[in-house]
Amino acid sequence: MSDWIGVGLIAFPIICGLWGLSHLSRPYDVTTEEFEKRAHEAPSLLSAGMSGLQKMLDPAAGKAMEVQEDFKQGYYNGEQESGDGPEAGDTENKEI
């Protein structure tokens, strides 16, 4: 009889774990608005921690992340871009 109790004590958490995983993996409907809202939210704590770890392990990746943030904010080579290109024939603002 005690063998069945031991088997039950081992099987119960395994069965509960499998049920929980199947419950979590079920697909659910997400509206387009909800998907867009989640996509544009601030990064989660886990992704922020992973990006910090990546910056420590690979300094070039950290610099790349900073440059990407500058591009998102409209900076190019440390200067704020207005969005308009230089005028044709303008020799003052030529870049090499």
C-alpha positions in Angstrom: 0.0 0.0 0.0 2.8 2.4 0.8 4.3 1.8 -2.6 1.2 3.2 -4.2 1.3 6.2 -2.0 4.9 6.8 -3.1 4.0 6.4 -6.8 1.1 8.8 -6.3 3.4 11.4 -4.7 5.8 11.2 -7.6 3.2 11.0 -10.3 0.9 13.8 -9.1 3.5 16.6 -9.5 4.5 15.2 -12.9 0.9 15.1 -14.1 0.2 18.6 -12.7 3.3 19.9 -14.5 2.3 18.4 -17.8 -1.2 19.8 -17.4 0.2 23.2 -16.6 2.5 23.2 -19.6 -0.3 22.2 -21.9 -2.5 24.9 -20.5 0.1 27.5 -21.0 0.9 26.5 -24.5 -2.6 26.8 -25.8 -3.0 29.5 -28.5 -5.3 32.4 -27.8 -6.8 35.1 -30.0 -5.1 38.5 -29.9 -6.6 41.5 -31.6 -4.5 43.6 -33.9 -4.7 46.6 -31.5 -3.5 44.5 -28.6 -0.7 43.0 -30.6 0.5 46.5 -31.7 0.3 47.8 -28.1 2.4 44.9 -26.8 4.9 45.3 -29.7 5.5 49.0 -28.9 5.7 48.7 -25.1 8.9 49.3 -23.3 11.2 46.3 -23.1 10.6 43.9 -20.3 12.9 43.4 -17.3 14.3 40.2 -18.8 15.2 41.7 -22.1 16.7 44.7 -20.4 18.9 42.4 -18.3 19.9 40.4 -21.3 20.9 43.5 -23.3 23.0 44.7 -20.3 24.7 41.3 -20.2 25.3 41.5 -23.9 26.9 44.9 -23.5 29.3 43.5 -20.9 30.3 40.5 -22.9 30.6 42.2 -26.2 31.4 45.9 -26.1 30.9 46.3 -29.9 27.3 45.1 -29.4 26.8 47.7 -26.7 28.0 50.4 -29.1 25.7 49.1 -31.8 22.7 49.3 -29.5 23.6 52.9 -28.6 23.9 53.8 -32.3 20.5 52.2 -33.1 18.9 54.2 -30.3 20.5 57.4 -31.8 19.1 56.5 -35.2 15.6 56.0 -33.7 15.8 59.4 -32.1 17.0 61.1 -35.4 20.7 61.5 -34.7 23.3 60.6 -37.3 27.1 60.9 -36.4 26.2 62.6 -33.2 24.2 65.4 -34.9 20.5 65.9 -35.1 19.2 65.5 -38.6 16.3 67.6 -39.8 15.1 65.1 -42.4 15.9 67.3 -45.3 18.9 66.6 -47.4 21.4 69.3 -48.4 20.4 71.6 -51.2 21.8 70.9 -54.7 24.9 72.9 -55.4 25.5 73.6 -51.7 29.3 73.4 -51.3 29.2 74.5 -47.6 27.8 71.2 -46.2 29.6 68.7 -48.4 30.5 65.4 -46.7 33.2 63.0 -47.9 
